[in-house]
């Protein structure tokens, strides 16, 4: 790599991209670099451009439930700022060092996606810098303003292969009046899924419903199939959850710091697993709610699921075993990718074996933004 730049303003970011692109130089674009093991291998590049100096809060109106921040602001600082006003952007992304832009570029989310959705549901506007040196504004600071918002949605999940996110506007959520979490143990996946079905069919709708197999549940001191439920609202509603869960033997309710610790452990499972297993890999498989139990049971090691949305994660001590799992389950109809894997291993691996019909459209979009294929080559699971 010949040069490394850390622009301090969106305009400097646009100029740095344009300067490199005009010279035909390949570019590695990143934030804090917390997710280098995620998705495809970052091909070697002549220039590194980092957004970590873009950390300003541009506009914050707590009464309007909106905020605009620069892309390099660490997510942990962002959440602390909002919490001071009992507000939140409930994405729960893993990797505590991640930046706002990195979270969106990777389309990261966590347990509360079941109730609140993903980044595309929370972003109301964005400014991004193109290889032409332009700053493009999409959307705005009004929740109902959708003008140009589809352009911003292209950036979410693009892994920096199209342009550089400079700043983001979010709609905010007020924190619930009361929150309580429940850990409900079951002797089998089938019984845990039956309890999940009963919960989702009821009038009460929790923020998070995660299912952990015994190997994953061990991280929070349980050796059973474990349903982790996060509920919020007024105290009467939360107390009703507790009454309904009371007949489940071994169930425990948590509040305050204890429940926050549980969700931190669940949310950080992936980074901690990868740190402990240098040859390890993580598979993400999306399926119907009916199939969640079957997907989790198909994983040979630790596994957990966003059991209310059908997103499952399997953890493999060795990346070769993750590749073998993908091959064996190819005919099941599950949409699966090797989401995290070692850098050298992934260069010769098929991380996304069934991208679907949308891939050709994605390649056309890539060609519109980056016809010279200069930006973050290979980062989108080796396909783009």
N, C-alpha and C positions, 0 to 999 in steps of 0.2 A: 504494500500500500504506500503510495507516494505522499499523500497529504491527509491531514485530519482537521476538520473544522467544527467549531461549536458556535453557530450563529446566535446572536443575542436578541435579535428582533425577527419578526416574520419577513421583513423586507430583506434582511441579510440572508435568511434561509433561502428565499427565492433566488437571490443573486448567486449564492453558492451552488445551487442546483443548476442554474443556467450556465454558469462559468464552466462547470465540469462537463455538462452535456454538449456545450458548444465545441469543446475540444475533443468530443467523442470518448470521454473517459468514463469507465464504469464506476458505479456509485454504490456504496454500502450505506444505507440509511437506517438509523436506529435511535432509540431513546436510551434507557439505562442499560440495555443489553441483557435484561433479566431472563429473556425467553429465547436465548440462542439455540437451545436444544429443541425448541418447538418448530414444527412444520419442516420445510425443506432446508437443505444446506445452503448457507449463504456463500455463493461463489466468490472467489477472490475479486477484489475491486481495486481500482486505482485511487479512489477517494473515499474517505469516511466522513459522513456528515451526521453529527449528533444533535438532537433537539434538547439536550439536558439543561441548556442555559435559558430556555424559554419557560420561565416559571412564574410569570405574573398572573395575578387575578385581575382581569380586565374590567369586569362589571359584575356586581353581585347585588341583587335586590331580594333580600329575604322575604319581603312581603309579597313579591310577585312570584316567588318560587322559581327563580331563574338565576343562572350564573354563567359567566364566560371566563374561561381560564386558558392559559397557553398550554401547549401540548407536552412540554417538558416537566410540568409540575408533578412531583411524586404523588401517586395515588393516596398514599397514607397521609400526606399533608393535606390533600384535598378533602379527605373524609373527616379529618380532625377539624378543619375550618368549618365544614357544614354542621358537624355535631355540636359546635358551640351555639348554634341556633336551633338545635334539635331538628335538623334537616339531613337529607341523605340522597345519594344516588346509589341504590341498592344493587350494585352489580356483583359485589363480593369476588373480585378477581383474585387468583392466586398470585404469588410472588410479591412480597411486601415492598420491594424496591421499584416496582413497575411505575412507569409514567402514565399520565392520562392518555397521551397519544399512543403509547405502546399497548395499553389495554384495549383501545378501540381498533388499532391496526390488527390485533390478534383476535378481536371479537371475543375477549375473555368474559366469562361470567361464572357465577357460583350458585350456591343453594337457593337463593331467593328469586332466581329466574322464573320459577314456577308461577309466582304471583305478579312480579313486576316486569318480566320480560328481559330482553337483552339490550345491548347498546343501541340498536336501531329504534328501540321504543323510548329511549331516554334522551337521545340527541335531538335538539331542535335546530341546530345551526352549526356551521363549521367554516373555517377559513383554511385553505390548503394552498401550498406552493407547488407550481408545476415546473417541469424541466425547461419550459420556455421562459422562466423567470417571472411568471405572473402569479399574483395572489387572487384566488377565486373565492368569493363569498357565496355560501349556499345556506338557505334557510335564514333564520334570524334569531331574535331574542323573545319572540312571542310564541307561546305554546301552539297556537293554531296556525302559525305561519308555515306553510309547506312549500312555498316557492323555492324551487331549486334544491329541495331537500334530497331528492334522489341522487344528486351528485355527491352529497355527503355520505349517503349510504353506500356508494361504491367504495369509498375509502375504508369503511368498517369491514374488517376481515381481509383486507387486501395485502397485509404484511408489508406495506410500504413499496409495493411493486408498481404503483400508479403515480403517486405524488406524495408530498410530505405534509402531514397534518400540522398546522401551525397553531390553531386555537379551536376550542370547542365550546358550544353553548349547550347547556343541559336544562331540562326541566327537572325540578326537585320534588322530592316526596317528604312530607312531614314524618318524623319518627312516631311510631305508635305510642299512645298514652301508656300502655303496659305491654311488656313482652315476656313470654315464658316459653321455655323449650322443654321437650320431653324426649327421653330415651326409652324406647319400648322394645324389649328383647323377645325374640321368638325362636323356637327350636328349628324351624325350617323356613326356606324362602317362600314356600307356598303360603304358610300362615302369615308371614309378614306382608306378602302381596295382598292377601285377603283383608288384612287390617287396613292396608293402604287404600284398597278399593272402597271399603266402608267409609273411610275418612273423606275421600274425594267425592263420594256420592251424597255426603251430608250437607247441611246448611253452612257449617263453619268451613272457611277456606283458609288454611294456614299459608304462611309466606314460604315455607320450605318443607319439603318432605323428601328426605334422603334415606336411601337404603344401603346399609353396609353389610358385606358378608362377614363371617366370623374373623377372618384374617385382617380385614380393614377395621372392624369394630374393636379389635384388640388395642388400637391406638388410644382409645378412650376408656379402656379398662373393661371391655365386654367381650365374651367369647361366643356370643350367640349372633344370629341374624338380628340386626339392629335397625329399627326405624327411628330416625331422628326427625322430630317435628318442631318447627318454629312458628309460634302463634303470636299475633299482636292484635291490639284493639283496646277497647275499654276493659276495665277489670272484670266486669260481669261476663263478657264474652270469653276472656281468657280463663276465668274460673270454670266456665262450662266445659272447655276442653279438658280440664283436669278431672272433672266429674266423669266425663265420657271415657277417659283413659284409665280411670281407677280400677276397673275389673282386670286389666292386663297385669298379670303377675310379674313382678320385678320392675315395673315401670317407675321411672324417677322424673320428677319435675325440677327444673333449674331456673333461676333468675339471676339478674345482675352479672357480676364478673364471672361466675361459674358458667353461665350459658354462653357468654362471649368467648370464654376459653374453649368450650366445646366446638363452636363454629369456626374458631381460628384453627383448631386442629384438623377439622374436616376440610376447611378451605385450603390449608397449606399442605395437605397430604401429598399432592404431586411434587412440589419442590423438595419436600423432605425425603420422599422416596428416591427421587433422582440424585439427591446429594449422597444418599447412602448406597446407591447402586450405580456406579459409573458406567456399567454395561447395560443398564436397565432401559426399559421403554414403557410408554403409556399408550394404550389404544383407546380411542374414543369411538363408541358405536351408538348410533341413534336408531331407535326402534319404536314400535307402538307401546303403549302402556301395558298391554297384555303380555308383551314379550320381555319385559324388564327382568323378570325372574329367570327366564331361560338364558338371557344374555349373561347375567351375572354368574349363573352356575356354569356357563361354558368357559369362564376364565379360570385358569389353573391356580392363580395366586390371589392376592388381595383385589377386591373389586368394590366399587361403590356406584350408586346411581342417583341422579336427580329423578327420583321415582315418580314425581308428578308431571314430568315432561318427557321422559323416555330417553334421556342422555346418560349413557353408561361408560364407566372408565375401568379398564383392566390394567393391572400393574404386573410387569414381567421383569424378573431379575436379569434376564438376558434378552437383548433385542432380537436375536434369531428366533426365539420362541414366540415373540410378538408377530414376526413375519409368518411363522408357521400357523399361528392361530388365524390370521387373515386368510391364508390359503384354505384351511380346513372349513372355515365358516362362510366362504365366498358365496355359496348357494342359498344362504339363509334369508337374503333380502335385507339384511341390516346395512345401514350406511356407515362404513367404518373407515377410519384413517389411523395411521400410527402418528399420534399427535406429538409425542416427544421421543427422541432417540439420540444415541451418541452421534457426534458430528461426522466422524469418518465413516461409521457404519451406514448412515443414511444416504451417502453418496451413490451407493450401488443398490439401494433398496427401493421397492415400489411402495411408497408410503400411502398412496391414495389410489388403490387399484380400480375403483369404479367411480370416477368423477361425475358421470352422468352427461346428459345432453347439453347442460349449461356451459361446459368447458369451452366449447367453440366460441360462444358469445363472450366469455371471459377473455379469451385470447384476442378477440376483436377489440374489446375495450382496452386491453393492454397496448395494442398497436396504436390506438388513438392517442393515448397519453405518453407512450414511450416506444415509438416506432424503432428506435435503435437498440432496444432491449438493454438499456444501460443500468436500470434501477433495480436493486435487490434481486438480481437474477437467481432464479431457482427457489426463492423463499416460499412460494405458494406450493408447498409439498412437492417440489421438483417439477411441477407441471408448468409453472409460469415463473 
